[in-house]
Amino acid sequence: MSNSIYAKRQENLRNVLAEKSLDGILITNLTNIRYISGFTGSAASCLVTPEGQYFITDGRYIEQSKNQVNGFERFIDMSSHFSQIKENNLNPNGFKLAFEGDHMSFAQYKTLVKTFPNTKWENSSMILEDLAAVKDQSEIDCLRTAVEVTDKVYEEILPMLRPGTTEKQVANKMVSKYREYAEGEAYSPIVATGPNGALPHAIPTDREFQNGDFIVIDAAAKYGGYHADMTRTPVVGEASEKHQEVYDIVKEAQQRGCDTAKAGVACNVVDAATRDYIREMGYSEYYTHGTGHGLGLEIHTSPRFNPQSEAVLEVNNVMTIEPGIYIAGWGGVRIEDDVIINEDGCEILNKTTKDLVVLN
């Protein structure tokens, strides 16, 4: 991504800090550090003050930080990040600075306050996460590519979905293909057949597919750091009336969610669009999770579609819409798309069919 993209993000951050009457922020969450600076390593801190923007890491990342970090002066030493900030006087007394309380242990917080007793530390929640929830064009391009690879791999593994193949074999094949075509898997694939499909986050096993099984396949690619997320639920052999009934309910609920999602709509309203229909059809007790979540540099980001969320959708939020029904001992159905929120609706990125696919 170009320097101008990071400059814009850093400008947006400073504007939010000013609105909150903060002098700056200490950023310790690695996802947020990647978002604001471009650094993808496993150890860093970023400090933003009225006097400058500072990136702190250790000697493992001399070259990587030189190549990746945008808009921050770099400090690299073997001492701790807090010590480097103190030794280089990057945080003079008297500032009012935010810290990421959601991502800092109590022990780290005590060290922070002890090291900088003359700073007024204010626990911040979701400052970077809320900025990152509204995607810029470069992020949307990465997400589109991740979804395209996700669709492609799903199509390629369909011939494997027959009796005799195991959940693990399909999951492993998908991971291999994501790593071949993109940056890798967005998360550990869920391939859950028959009764295992009643577990929303099932871990693939050695169970072989059998005729009459629903197969919940929740798997996706990652590209440029950005995560896709897709679920489809085909059936092996032949679809019974119950298969068709449950599938049709989830499909209609998912469509209602897609039809409701647009800028200005509260997240709990989108959740209700799916949940109310499933309740009307008599399956409310079998729908046990939220309707979806934001996507980005992590697989689950802000905002969330659930009954408690009062967040309001904005243009260029990228969200999942994924209602499901899970019946213990029998199986489950989930249908999930990734969507870009627009002024007048949402764009569904996934091209894989949502019709019930019967695998013969």
C-alpha positions in Angstrom: 0.0 0.0 0.0 1.2 3.5 -0.8 2.6 6.0 1.8 -0.4 8.3 1.1 -2.8 5.6 2.5 -0.9 5.4 5.8 -0.7 9.2 5.9 -4.4 9.5 5.6 -5.0 6.9 8.3 -2.6 8.7 10.6 -4.4 12.0 9.9 -7.7 10.3 10.7 -6.3 9.0 14.0 -5.0 12.5 15.0 -8.4 14.0 14.3 -10.2 11.4 16.5 -7.7 12.0 19.3 -8.3 15.7 19.1 -12.1 15.2 19.3 -11.5 13.2 22.4 -9.2 15.9 23.9 -6.3 13.5 23.9 -2.7 14.4 23.2 -1.8 11.1 21.7 -2.0 7.3 22.0 0.3 4.4 22.8 -0.6 1.5 20.3 0.4 -2.0 21.4 -2.0 -4.2 19.5 -0.1 -5.7 16.5 -3.1 -5.6 14.2 -3.6 -1.9 14.9 0.1 -1.3 14.4 -0.1 -2.9 11.0 -3.1 -0.8 10.1 -1.5 2.5 11.1 2.1 1.9 10.0 2.3 -1.1 7.7 4.5 -3.2 10.0 3.7 -6.9 9.9 6.2 -8.2 12.5 5.5 -9.8 15.8 6.9 -7.2 18.3 6.4 -3.4 18.2 4.7 -0.4 19.8 3.7 2.9 18.3 3.5 6.2 20.2 1.8 9.2 18.8 2.3 12.5 20.6 2.0 16.2 19.6 5.8 16.1 19.1 6.0 13.2 16.8 5.1 9.6 15.7 7.5 6.9 17.0 7.8 3.2 16.1 9.6 1.0 18.7 10.9 -2.5 18.1 13.9 -4.7 18.6 16.9 -5.8 16.6 15.1 -8.6 14.8 13.2 -6.1 12.8 15.9 -3.6 11.6 15.5 -4.4 7.9 11.8 -5.3 8.0 10.8 -2.1 9.8 13.0 0.0 7.4 11.0 -1.5 4.4 7.5 -1.5 5.9 7.0 1.3 8.4 5.4 4.5 7.0 5.2 7.9 8.8 6.9 6.9 12.1 10.4 7.6 13.3 12.0 4.2 14.2 13.7 3.3 17.4 15.3 -0.1 17.7 17.1 -1.5 20.8 17.2 -4.6 22.9 15.6 -2.9 25.9 11.9 -3.0 26.5 9.6 -0.7 24.5 8.7 1.3 27.5 12.4 1.7 28.4 13.2 2.9 24.8 10.4 5.5 25.0 11.8 6.7 28.4 15.5 6.7 27.4 14.8 8.7 24.2 12.4 11.1 26.0 9.7 10.4 23.5 7.0 11.0 26.2 7.7 14.2 28.1 5.8 14.8 31.2 2.3 16.3 31.1 0.7 14.6 28.2 -2.7 13.0 28.3 -2.3 9.8 26.3 -4.7 6.9 25.5 -3.6 3.3 25.9 -5.3 0.2 24.5 -6.8 -1.3 27.6 -8.6 -4.0 25.6 -5.2 -5.3 24.5 -2.9 -4.7 27.6 -2.4 -7.0 30.5 -2.8 -5.7 34.1 1.0 -6.3 34.6 1.8 -4.3 31.5 -0.4 -1.5 32.7 1.2 -1.4 36.1 4.7 -1.2 34.4 3.4 1.6 32.1 2.1 3.8 35.0 5.3 3.2 37.0 7.5 4.1 34.1 5.6 7.2 33.2 4.0 8.5 36.4 3.6 12.1 35.1 1.5 11.0 32.1 -2.2 11.1 32.4 -3.1 7.7 31.0 -6.7 7.2 29.7 -8.0 3.8 28.8 -9.3 3.9 25.2 -11.5 1.3 23.6 -11.9 0.8 19.9 -10.2 4.0 18.6 -8.2 2.2 15.9 -10.7 -0.6 15.5 -13.5 1.9 14.7 -11.2 3.7 12.2 -10.3 0.4 10.6 -14.0 -0.6 10.3 -14.4 1.8 7.4 -12.4 0.4 4.6 -10.4 2.4 2.0 -10.2 1.3 -1.6 -6.9 -0.6 -1.2 -8.5 -2.7 1.6 -11.6 -3.4 -0.4 -9.4 -4.5 -3.4 -7.6 -7.0 -1.1 -10.9 -8.3 0.3 -12.3 -8.7 -3.2 -9.3 -10.8 -4.2 -9.5 -12.9 -1.0 -13.2 -13.7 -1.8 -12.4 -14.5 -5.4 -9.8 -17.1 -4.3 -12.3 -18.4 -1.7 -14.9 -19.0 -4.4 -12.4 -20.6 -6.7 -11.1 -23.1 -4.0 -14.7 -24.1 -3.0 -15.5 -24.9 -6.6 -12.3 -27.0 -6.9 -13.0 -29.1 -3.8 -16.6 -30.0 -4.7 -15.6 -33.3 -6.4 -14.0 -34.4 -3.1 -17.4 -34.2 -1.3 -18.5 -37.8 -1.6 -18.7 -40.9 0.6 -15.3 -42.1 1.7 -13.6 -38.7 1.9 -13.0 -37.3 5.4 -13.5 -33.9 6.9 -9.7 -33.6 7.5 -8.9 -34.4 3.9 -11.1 -31.7 2.5 -9.9 -29.1 5.1 -6.2 -29.9 4.4 -6.8 -29.7 0.6 -8.4 -26.2 1.0 -5.5 -25.0 3.1 -3.0 -26.2 0.5 -4.9 -24.3 -2.3 -5.3 -21.1 -0.3 -1.5 -21.1 0.2 -1.0 -21.8 -3.5 -3.4 -19.1 -4.8 -3.2 -16.4 -2.1 -1.5 -15.6 1.2 -3.0 -18.7 2.9 -6.1 -19.6 4.9 -8.0 -16.9 6.7 -8.6 -19.2 9.6 -8.6 -23.0 10.3 -11.3 -24.4 8.0 -14.4 -25.9 9.4 -15.6 -29.0 7.5 -18.3 -30.6 9.6 -20.4 -33.5 8.2 -23.6 -35.0 9.6 -24.0 -34.5 13.4 -20.7 -32.6 13.6 -22.4 -29.8 11.7 -24.4 -29.0 14.8 -21.2 -27.6 16.3 -20.9 -24.0 14.8 -17.1 -24.1 15.2 -16.5 -27.8 14.7 -12.9 -29.0 14.2 -12.4 -31.4 11.2 -12.1 -35.0 12.2 -11.5 -38.3 10.4 -15.3 -38.9 9.9 -16.1 -39.9 6.4 -19.0 -38.2 4.5 -22.1 -40.3 4.3 -25.2 -40.2 2.2 -27.7 -37.9 3.9 -25.1 -35.7 5.5 -25.2 -31.9 5.4 -21.6 -30.7 5.2 -21.0 -27.3 6.8 -17.9 -25.8 5.0 -16.7 -22.6 6.6 -13.4 -21.7 5.0 -11.7 -18.8 3.2 -8.5 -17.2 1.9 -6.4 -14.3 3.1 -4.9 -11.8 0.7 -2.7 -8.8 1.6 -3.5 -9.4 5.3 -7.2 -9.2 4.7 -9.6 -12.1 5.6 -12.5 -13.5 3.6 -15.1 -15.7 5.3 -17.6 -17.9 3.5 -19.9 -20.8 4.6 -21.8 -23.1 2.3 -23.8 -26.3 3.3 -24.3 -28.9 0.5 -25.9 -32.3 1.2 -24.5 -35.7 0.2 -26.5 -38.1 -1.8 -30.1 -37.0 -1.5 -32.0 -34.2 0.2 -34.9 -35.2 2.5 -37.8 -33.0 3.2 -36.2 -32.0 6.4 -32.9 -31.1 4.7 -34.9 -28.9 2.2 -37.0 -27.3 5.0 -34.1 -26.3 7.2 -32.0 -25.2 4.3 -34.7 -23.0 2.8 -35.3 -21.3 6.2 -31.6 -20.4 6.6 -31.4 -19.3 3.0 -34.4 -17.0 3.3 -33.1 -15.6 6.7 -29.7 -14.9 5.1 -31.3 -13.2 2.2 -33.4 -11.0 4.6 -30.1 -10.0 6.3 -28.6 -9.0 3.0 -31.7 -7.1 2.0 -31.6 -5.1 5.3 -27.9 -4.2 5.5 -27.1 -0.7 4.3 -25.5 2.5 5.7 -27.5 4.1 8.5 -29.1 0.8 9.7 -28.3 -0.4 13.2 -26.5 -3.7 13.5 -29.1 -5.1 15.8 -31.7 -4.5 13.1 -29.8 -6.6 10.6 -29.5 -9.3 13.2 -33.3 -9.1 13.9 -34.0 -9.5 10.2 -32.5 -13.0 10.2 -33.4 -14.0 13.8 -37.1 -13.0 13.6 -37.6 -15.1 10.5 -36.0 -18.2 12.0 -38.1 -17.6 15.1 -41.3 -17.4 13.0 -40.4 -20.7 11.4 -40.1 -22.4 14.8 -36.3 -22.8 14.9 -35.2 -20.0 17.2 -33.7 -22.3 19.8 -31.3 -23.7 17.2 -29.9 -20.3 16.1 -27.2 -19.8 18.7 -24.9 -17.0 17.5 -24.8 -13.5 16.1 -25.7 -12.8 12.4 -22.2 -11.6 11.4 -19.2 -9.4 12.0 -16.8 -7.0 10.4 -13.8 -8.3 8.3 -10.4 -6.9 7.9 -6.8 -7.6 9.2 -8.5 -10.0 11.6 -11.2 -12.4 10.9 -13.6 -11.0 13.5 -13.6 -7.2 13.7 -15.9 -4.3 14.5 -18.8 -3.8 14.1 -20.9 -6.9 15.0 -24.4 -8.1 14.0 -26.0 -9.3 17.2 -29.0 -8.4 19.3 -27.0 -6.2 21.7 -25.1 -4.1 19.1 -26.2 -0.5 18.8 -23.5 0.3 16.3 -24.8 1.8 13.0 -23.5 0.6 9.6 -21.4 3.0 7.6 -20.4 3.1 3.9 -17.5 0.7 3.3 -18.0 -1.4 6.3 -17.2 -5.0 5.1 -19.4 -7.5 7.0 -20.4 -11.2 7.0 -24.0 -12.2 7.1 -24.2 -15.8 8.4 -27.3 -17.1 10.1 -27.5 -20.8 10.9 -29.6 -23.6 12.4 -27.9 -26.3 14.4 -29.8 -29.5 15.6 -27.8 -31.7 18.0 -27.5 -35.3 16.7 -28.6 -34.4 13.2 -26.6 -31.6 11.7 -26.5 -27.9 10.9 -26.9 -25.4 8.1 -25.1 -22.1 7.8 -24.9 -19.8 4.8 -22.4 -16.9 4.9 -21.5 -14.1 2.5 -19.1 -11.2 2.7 -20.7 -7.9 1.8 -19.7 -4.3 1.3 -22.1 -1.8 2.9 -23.3 0.9 0.5 -25.7 3.9 0.9 -28.6 2.0 -0.7 -27.9 -1.6 0.2 -25.0 -4.0 0.2 -22.8 -5.6 -2.5 -22.5 -9.4 -2.0 -18.9 -10.3 -2.9 -19.3 -14.1 -3.0 -20.3 -15.6 -6.3 -20.7 -19.3 -5.1 -24.3 -20.4 -5.4 -26.6 -20.3 -2.3 -29.0 -22.8 -3.8 -29.0 -26.2 -2.1 -26.4 -28.3 -3.8 -27.0 -32.1 -3.7 -23.7 -34.0 -4.3 -24.3 -37.3 -6.1 
